[in-house]
Amino acid sequence: MLKGKTALVTGSTSGIGLGIAKALAQQGANIVLNGFGDAEGPQREIAALGVQVAYHGADMSQPAEIEAMVAFAAQRFGQVDILVNNAGIQHVARVENFPPERWDAIIAINLSSAFHATRLALPAMLAANGGKGWGRIINVASVHGLVASAEKSAYVAAKHGVVGLTKVTALENATTGVTCNAICPGWVLTPLVQKQVDAKAQALKLSNAEATKLLLGEKEPSLQFTTPEELGALALFLCSPAADNVRGVAWNMDGGWAAQ
């Protein structure tokens, strides 16, 4: 379905981003990975799916590096057809105790990076398909883009901002072949969430399994994690012709979290 297309997925060396990248690659898209940590392993996983893969280590808090990454993707593969803004970090503290530098970092990486990548990728998307435009911008927000939790002020503010950016981008391009939508996961067992499980287990002197059940029970009625593979399948739908008129949606995959 996506043969000949190129997808740039930020924050894609593990977790949700890698799951989405693999789903797109399975449908033939060439992939540009981005993120910290091991890049060789994820590149091998993508290449094994029979597509071309490249990696750019842009620091997503730095606009100049984001610009270099988008230029790299265009130089390597022609242009970015699918942009998945997934990069994200977390810090937990009450508002009065929240370190200002952590606030600034979370806003930069979780929100501003999506704006910068979007503004840089849009011109080529709008020029595609003989000027009719074709492109898919998928912003990985969070259920915290729809509701709030205590001690997550920066994350919740950033993710609400991502949902707002998604709507504006969709409206501005509503008569073109470029769509923009957000995916809002609940708990996904990623390295980021595992840290929260570990912290809860340590603080309450619980086993990992007990801490996991407690974490899910607080928010997610299904009592099960959403998987990167499920999120990848949703991203794939948003890239399909069936989603041509899905525009500006914040689609939660959260086990019933926001329905409460």
C-alpha atoms as a printed R data frame, in Angstrom:
    type eleno elety resid chain resno       x      y      z
1   ATOM     1    CA   MET     A     1   0.000  0.000  0.000
2   ATOM     2    CA   LEU     A     2   2.848  2.413  0.793
3   ATOM     3    CA   LYS     A     3   5.474  1.251 -1.703
4   ATOM     4    CA   GLY     A     4   7.457  4.223 -2.935
5   ATOM     5    CA   LYS     A     5   6.470  6.376  0.042
6   ATOM     6    CA   THR     A     6   8.873  7.551  2.728
7   ATOM     7    CA   ALA     A     7   7.979  7.818  6.402
8   ATOM     8    CA   LEU     A     8   9.930  9.865  8.924
9   ATOM     9    CA   VAL     A     9   9.160  8.652 12.438
10  ATOM    10    CA   THR     A    10  10.628 10.608 15.336
11  ATOM    11    CA   GLY     A    11  11.471  8.881 18.599
12  ATOM    12    CA   SER     A    12  11.480  5.567 16.774
13  ATOM    13    CA   THR     A    13  14.389  3.550 18.152
14  ATOM    14    CA   SER     A    14  12.048  1.803 20.605
15  ATOM    15    CA   GLY     A    15   8.478  1.591 21.875
16  ATOM    16    CA   ILE     A    16   5.584  3.219 20.066
17  ATOM    17    CA   GLY     A    17   7.709  4.874 17.398
18  ATOM    18    CA   LEU     A    18   9.444  1.649 16.407
19  ATOM    19    CA   GLY     A    19   6.103 -0.184 16.374
20  ATOM    20    CA   ILE     A    20   4.650  2.385 13.974
21  ATOM    21    CA   ALA     A    21   7.785  2.402 11.811
22  ATOM    22    CA   LYS     A    22   7.637 -1.395 11.464
23  ATOM    23    CA   ALA     A    23   3.934 -1.306 10.545
24  ATOM    24    CA   LEU     A    24   4.593  1.247  7.801
25  ATOM    25    CA   ALA     A    25   7.616 -0.697  6.560
26  ATOM    26    CA   GLN     A    26   5.534 -3.870  6.339
27  ATOM    27    CA   GLN     A    27   3.384 -2.038  3.786
28  ATOM    28    CA   GLY     A    28   6.415 -0.994  1.738
29  ATOM    29    CA   ALA     A    29   7.334  2.451  3.055
30  ATOM    30    CA   ASN     A    30  10.976  3.434  3.296
31  ATOM    31    CA   ILE     A    31  11.749  4.572  6.839
32  ATOM    32    CA   VAL     A    32  13.824  7.309  8.424
33  ATOM    33    CA   LEU     A    33  14.362  6.509 12.092
34  ATOM    34    CA   ASN     A    34  15.252  8.994 14.798
35  ATOM    35    CA   GLY     A    35  15.958  8.715 18.500
36  ATOM    36    CA   PHE     A    36  18.480  8.081 21.220
37  ATOM    37    CA   GLY     A    37  20.089  4.822 22.285
38  ATOM    38    CA   ASP     A    38  20.760  1.869 20.016
39  ATOM    39    CA   ALA     A    39  20.030  2.717 16.380
40  ATOM    40    CA   GLU     A    40  21.666 -0.305 14.747
41  ATOM    41    CA   GLY     A    41  19.190 -2.881 16.082
42  ATOM    42    CA   PRO     A    42  16.060 -0.999 14.954
43  ATOM    43    CA   GLN     A    43  17.618 -0.362 11.529
44  ATOM    44    CA   ARG     A    44  18.232 -4.090 11.114
45  ATOM    45    CA   GLU     A    45  14.629 -4.841 12.123
46  ATOM    46    CA   ILE     A    46  13.295 -2.430  9.506
47  ATOM    47    CA   ALA     A    47  15.697 -3.549  6.773
48  ATOM    48    CA   ALA     A    48  14.608 -7.155  7.361
49  ATOM    49    CA   LEU     A    49  11.140 -6.109  6.186
50  ATOM    50    CA   GLY     A    50  12.539 -5.460  2.693
51  ATOM    51    CA   VAL     A    51  12.547 -1.671  2.610
52  ATOM    52    CA   GLN     A    52  15.250  0.976  2.710
53  ATOM    53    CA   VAL     A    53  16.006  2.500  6.103
54  ATOM    54    CA   ALA     A    54  18.090  5.432  7.287
55  ATOM    55    CA   TYR     A    55  18.731  6.997 10.657
56  ATOM    56    CA   HIS     A    56  19.185 10.594 11.777
57  ATOM    57    CA   GLY     A    57  20.052 11.368 15.377
58  ATOM    58    CA   ALA     A    58  18.515 14.843 15.582
59  ATOM    59    CA   ASP     A    59  18.001 16.201 19.077
60  ATOM    60    CA   MET     A    60  14.290 16.972 18.928
61  ATOM    61    CA   SER     A    61  14.661 19.920 21.290
62  ATOM    62    CA   GLN     A    62  16.774 21.741 18.687
63  ATOM    63    CA   PRO     A    63  14.935 23.301 15.689
64  ATOM    64    CA   ALA     A    64  18.115 23.440 13.586
65  ATOM    65    CA   GLU     A    65  18.669 19.715 14.052
66  ATOM    66    CA   ILE     A    66  15.051 18.969 13.139
67  ATOM    67    CA   GLU     A    67  15.534 20.994  9.961
68  ATOM    68    CA   ALA     A    68  18.687 19.011  9.173
69  ATOM    69    CA   MET     A    69  16.788 15.751  9.732
70  ATOM    70    CA   VAL     A    70  13.961 16.653  7.338
71  ATOM    71    CA   ALA     A    71  16.519 17.791  4.749
72  ATOM    72    CA   PHE     A    72  18.415 14.516  5.209
73  ATOM    73    CA   ALA     A    73  15.233 12.485  4.648
74  ATOM    74    CA   ALA     A    74  14.415 14.456  1.490
75  ATOM    75    CA   GLN     A    75  17.954 14.106  0.167
76  ATOM    76    CA   ARG     A    76  18.012 10.382  0.832
77  ATOM    77    CA   PHE     A    77  14.546  9.434 -0.393
78  ATOM    78    CA   GLY     A    78  13.180 12.401 -2.369
79  ATOM    79    CA   GLN     A    79  10.730 13.727  0.189
80  ATOM    80    CA   VAL     A    80   8.843 12.914  3.379
81  ATOM    81    CA   ASP     A    81   5.398 11.558  2.498
82  ATOM    82    CA   ILE     A    82   4.436 10.415  5.994
83  ATOM    83    CA   LEU     A    83   5.514 12.266  9.120
84  ATOM    84    CA   VAL     A    84   4.968 10.630 12.496
85  ATOM    85    CA   ASN     A    85   5.695 13.009 15.360
86  ATOM    86    CA   ASN     A    86   6.292 10.640 18.242
87  ATOM    87    CA   ALA     A    87   9.300 11.921 20.207
88  ATOM    88    CA   GLY     A    88   8.477 12.417 23.880
89  ATOM    89    CA   ILE     A    89   9.860 12.585 27.396
90  ATOM    90    CA   GLN     A    90   8.242 12.666 30.821
91  ATOM    91    CA   HIS     A    91   8.826 14.121 34.278
92  ATOM    92    CA   VAL     A    92   6.522 13.797 37.274
93  ATOM    93    CA   ALA     A    93   6.213 16.419 40.022
94  ATOM    94    CA   ARG     A    94   3.677 18.804 41.517
95  ATOM    95    CA   VAL     A    95   3.465 22.188 39.806
96  ATOM    96    CA   GLU     A    96   5.181 24.095 42.616
97  ATOM    97    CA   ASN     A    97   8.043 21.590 42.634
98  ATOM    98    CA   PHE     A    98   8.372 21.162 38.874
99  ATOM    99    CA   PRO     A    99  11.908 22.076 37.712
100 ATOM   100    CA   PRO     A   100  11.610 24.850 35.100
101 ATOM   101    CA   GLU     A   101  14.292 23.250 32.939
102 ATOM   102    CA   ARG     A   102  12.269 20.007 32.810
103 ATOM   103    CA   TRP     A   103   9.147 21.968 31.833
104 ATOM   104    CA   ASP     A   104  11.059 23.649 29.016
105 ATOM   105    CA   ALA     A   105  12.523 20.348 27.800
106 ATOM   106    CA   ILE     A   106   9.151 18.580 27.750
107 ATOM   107    CA   ILE     A   107   7.438 21.417 25.878
108 ATOM   108    CA   ALA     A   108  10.320 21.523 23.380
109 ATOM   109    CA   ILE     A   109  10.446 17.789 22.673
110 ATOM   110    CA   ASN     A   110   6.780 16.803 23.096
111 ATOM   111    CA   LEU     A   111   5.163 19.833 21.434
112 ATOM   112    CA   SER     A   112   7.494 22.226 19.645
113 ATOM   113    CA   SER     A   113   9.291 19.449 17.769
114 ATOM   114    CA   ALA     A   114   5.979 18.413 16.174
115 ATOM   115    CA   PHE     A   115   5.423 21.997 14.997
116 ATOM   116    CA   HIS     A   116   8.913 22.278 13.534
117 ATOM   117    CA   ALA     A   117   8.826 18.920 11.742
118 ATOM   118    CA   THR     A   118   5.346 19.661 10.399
119 ATOM   119    CA   ARG     A   119   6.169 23.128  9.045
120 ATOM   120    CA   LEU     A   120   9.260 21.711  7.327
121 ATOM   121    CA   ALA     A   121   7.574 18.649  5.792
122 ATOM   122    CA   LEU     A   122   4.364 20.333  4.628
123 ATOM   123    CA   PRO     A   123   5.595 22.186  1.502
124 ATOM   124    CA   ALA     A   124   6.729 19.001 -0.254
125 ATOM   125    CA   MET     A   125   3.542 17.190  0.773
126 ATOM   126    CA   LEU     A   126   1.404 19.981 -0.675
127 ATOM   127    CA   ALA     A   127   3.378 19.936 -3.930
128 ATOM   128    CA   ALA     A   128   3.048 16.155 -4.334
129 ATOM   129    CA   ASN     A   129   0.663 14.352 -6.688
130 ATOM   130    CA   GLY     A   130   0.930 16.974 -9.400
131 ATOM   131    CA   GLY     A   131   0.157 19.814 -7.022
132 ATOM   132    CA   LYS     A   132  -2.969 18.188 -5.598
133 ATOM   133    CA   GLY     A   133  -1.017 17.231 -2.534
134 ATOM   134    CA   TRP     A   134  -0.529 13.944 -0.716
135 ATOM   135    CA   GLY     A   135   0.762 13.471  2.764
136 ATOM   136    CA   ARG     A   136   0.010 12.023  6.149
137 ATOM   137    CA   ILE     A   137   0.941 13.761  9.391
138 ATOM   138    CA   ILE     A   138   0.321 11.593 12.425
139 ATOM   139    CA   ASN     A   139   0.935 13.155 15.811
140 ATOM   140    CA   VAL     A   140   1.334 10.717 18.662
141 ATOM   141    CA   ALA     A   141  -0.361 12.642 21.452
142 ATOM   142    CA   SER     A   142  -1.711 10.751 24.463
143 ATOM   143    CA   VAL     A   143  -4.874 10.212 26.431
144 ATOM   144    CA   HIS     A   144  -3.254 13.061 28.380
145 ATOM   145    CA   GLY     A   145  -4.023 15.220 25.370
146 ATOM   146    CA   LEU     A   146  -7.694 14.690 26.278
147 ATOM   147    CA   VAL     A   147  -7.721 14.418 30.086
148 ATOM   148    CA   ALA     A   148  -5.277 15.195 32.891
149 ATOM   149    CA   SER     A   149  -3.460 13.421 35.695
150 ATOM   150    CA   ALA     A   150  -1.875 15.014 38.735
151 ATOM   151    CA   GLU     A   151   1.867 15.710 38.757
152 ATOM   152    CA   LYS     A   152   2.155 15.686 34.959
153 ATOM   153    CA   SER     A   153   1.652 19.386 34.222
154 ATOM   154    CA   ALA     A   154   4.212 19.732 31.424
155 ATOM   155    CA   TYR     A   155   3.293 16.455 29.731
156 ATOM   156    CA   VAL     A   156  -0.444 17.155 29.856
157 ATOM   157    CA   ALA     A   157   0.045 20.728 28.636
158 ATOM   158    CA   ALA     A   158   2.263 19.553 25.783
159 ATOM   159    CA   LYS     A   159  -0.060 16.758 24.702
160 ATOM   160    CA   HIS     A   160  -3.123 19.022 24.790
161 ATOM   161    CA   GLY     A   161  -1.060 21.349 22.628
162 ATOM   162    CA   VAL     A   162  -0.327 18.532 20.190
163 ATOM   163    CA   VAL     A   163  -4.063 17.865 19.819
164 ATOM   164    CA   GLY     A   164  -4.628 21.574 19.141
165 ATOM   165    CA   LEU     A   165  -1.800 21.681 16.602
166 ATOM   166    CA   THR     A   166  -3.297 18.609 14.922
167 ATOM   167    CA   LYS     A   167  -6.671 20.306 14.491
168 ATOM   168    CA   VAL     A   168  -5.196 23.519 13.085
169 ATOM   169    CA   THR     A   169  -2.934 21.632 10.666
170 ATOM   170    CA   ALA     A   170  -5.894 19.557  9.492
171 ATOM   171    CA   LEU     A   171  -8.089 22.621  8.952
172 ATOM   172    CA   GLU     A   172  -5.439 24.551  7.063
173 ATOM   173    CA   ASN     A   173  -5.005 21.631  4.648
174 ATOM   174    CA   ALA     A   174  -8.580 20.354  4.541
175 ATOM   175    CA   THR     A   175  -9.019 20.838  0.778
176 ATOM   176    CA   THR     A   176  -5.745 19.121 -0.105
177 ATOM   177    CA   GLY     A   177  -4.514 15.549 -0.136
178 ATOM   178    CA   VAL     A   178  -2.630 16.136  3.118
179 ATOM   179    CA   THR     A   179  -4.289 14.924  6.318
180 ATOM   180    CA   CYS     A   180  -3.285 15.411  9.928
181 ATOM   181    CA   ASN     A   181  -4.545 13.346 12.837
182 ATOM   182    CA   ALA     A   182  -3.505 12.466 16.366
183 ATOM   183    CA   ILE     A   183  -3.306  9.108 18.084
184 ATOM   184    CA   CYS     A   184  -3.922  9.228 21.838
185 ATOM   185    CA   PRO     A   185  -2.683  6.071 23.561
186 ATOM   186    CA   GLY     A   186  -3.383  5.151 27.143
187 ATOM   187    CA   TRP     A   187  -0.840  2.994 28.934
188 ATOM   188    CA   VAL     A   188   1.603  1.369 26.526
189 ATOM   189    CA   LEU     A   189   4.366 -0.789 27.959
190 ATOM   190    CA   THR     A   190   7.313  1.244 26.691
191 ATOM   191    CA   PRO     A   191  10.600  1.998 28.482
192 ATOM   192    CA   LEU     A   192   9.014  5.304 29.614
193 ATOM   193    CA   VAL     A   193   6.067  3.535 31.272
194 ATOM   194    CA   GLN     A   194   8.218  0.732 32.674
195 ATOM   195    CA   LYS     A   195  10.089  3.373 34.689
196 ATOM   196    CA   GLN     A   196   6.779  4.444 36.247
197 ATOM   197    CA   VAL     A   197   5.901  0.818 37.061
198 ATOM   198    CA   ASP     A   198   9.321  0.319 38.662
199 ATOM   199    CA   ALA     A   199   8.969  3.518 40.699
200 ATOM   200    CA   LYS     A   200   5.533  2.476 41.954
201 ATOM   201    CA   ALA     A   201   6.806 -1.004 42.865
202 ATOM   202    CA   GLN     A   202   9.707  0.467 44.811
203 ATOM   203    CA   ALA     A   203   7.672  3.142 46.570
204 ATOM   204    CA   LEU     A   204   4.920  0.749 47.664
205 ATOM   205    CA   LYS     A   205   7.142 -2.320 48.090
206 ATOM   206    CA   LEU     A   206   5.185 -4.326 45.530
207 ATOM   207    CA   SER     A   207   6.164 -6.899 42.936
208 ATOM   208    CA   ASN     A   208   6.378 -5.692 39.342
209 ATOM   209    CA   ALA     A   209   3.187 -7.582 38.474
210 ATOM   210    CA   GLU     A   210   1.311 -6.020 41.410
211 ATOM   211    CA   ALA     A   211   2.553 -2.542 40.500
212 ATOM   212    CA   THR     A   212   1.503 -3.071 36.876
213 ATOM   213    CA   LYS     A   213  -2.032 -4.096 37.898
214 ATOM   214    CA   LEU     A   214  -2.252 -1.120 40.247
215 ATOM   215    CA   LEU     A   215  -1.074  1.282 37.535
216 ATOM   216    CA   LEU     A   216  -3.610  0.004 35.013
217 ATOM   217    CA   GLY     A   217  -6.397 -0.167 37.580
218 ATOM   218    CA   GLU     A   218  -6.054  3.516 38.417
219 ATOM   219    CA   LYS     A   219  -6.945  4.665 34.907
220 ATOM   220    CA   GLU     A   220  -7.529  1.984 32.277
221 ATOM   221    CA   PRO     A   221 -10.784 -0.013 32.577
222 ATOM   222    CA   SER     A   222  -9.591 -2.726 30.194
223 ATOM   223    CA   LEU     A   223  -6.752 -3.541 32.618
224 ATOM   224    CA   GLN     A   224  -4.441 -4.182 29.705
225 ATOM   225    CA   PHE     A   225  -1.716 -2.261 27.952
226 ATOM   226    CA   THR     A   226  -2.163 -1.028 24.417
227 ATOM   227    CA   THR     A   227   0.625 -2.465 22.274
228 ATOM   228    CA   PRO     A   228   2.941 -0.700 19.810
229 ATOM   229    CA   GLU     A   229   1.649 -3.136 17.193
230 ATOM   230    CA   GLU     A   230  -1.955 -1.987 17.743
231 ATOM   231    CA   LEU     A   231  -0.876  1.631 17.457
232 ATOM   232    CA   GLY     A   232   1.042  0.758 14.287
233 ATOM   233    CA   ALA     A   233  -2.115 -0.726 12.778
234 ATOM   234    CA   LEU     A   234  -4.035  2.456 13.582
235 ATOM   235    CA   ALA     A   235  -1.314  4.589 12.000
236 ATOM   236    CA   LEU     A   236  -1.475  2.375  8.933
237 ATOM   237    CA   PHE     A   237  -5.228  2.926  8.668
238 ATOM   238    CA   LEU     A   238  -4.684  6.692  8.852
239 ATOM   239    CA   CYS     A   239  -2.292  6.371  5.890
240 ATOM   240    CA   SER     A   240  -4.781  4.370  3.827
241 ATOM   241    CA   PRO     A   241  -7.264  5.630  1.209
242 ATOM   242    CA   ALA     A   242 -10.058  4.733  3.663
243 ATOM   243    CA   ALA     A   243  -8.816  7.602  5.863
244 ATOM   244    CA   ASP     A   244  -8.684 10.242  3.107
245 ATOM   245    CA   ASN     A   245 -11.423 12.206  4.851
246 ATOM   246    CA   VAL     A   246 -10.343 11.557  8.434
247 ATOM   247    CA   ARG     A   247  -9.027 14.990  9.370
248 ATOM   248    CA   GLY     A   248  -8.203 16.590 12.696
249 ATOM   249    CA   VAL     A   249  -9.188 13.598 14.788
250 ATOM   250    CA   ALA     A   250  -7.701 12.834 18.212
251 ATOM   251    CA   TRP     A   251  -8.205  9.070 18.213
252 ATOM   252    CA   ASN     A   252  -7.793  7.530 21.649
253 ATOM   253    CA   MET     A   253  -6.701  3.903 22.001
254 ATOM   254    CA   ASP     A   254  -6.850  3.826 25.770
255 ATOM   255    CA   GLY     A   255  -8.849  0.852 27.029
256 ATOM   256    CA   GLY     A   256 -11.766  3.096 27.993
257 ATOM   257    CA   TRP     A   257  -9.701  5.614 30.012
258 ATOM   258    CA   ALA     A   258 -11.257  8.778 28.550
259 ATOM   259    CA   ALA     A   259 -14.762  7.278 28.523
260 ATOM   260    CA   GLN     A   260 -15.010  7.430 32.316
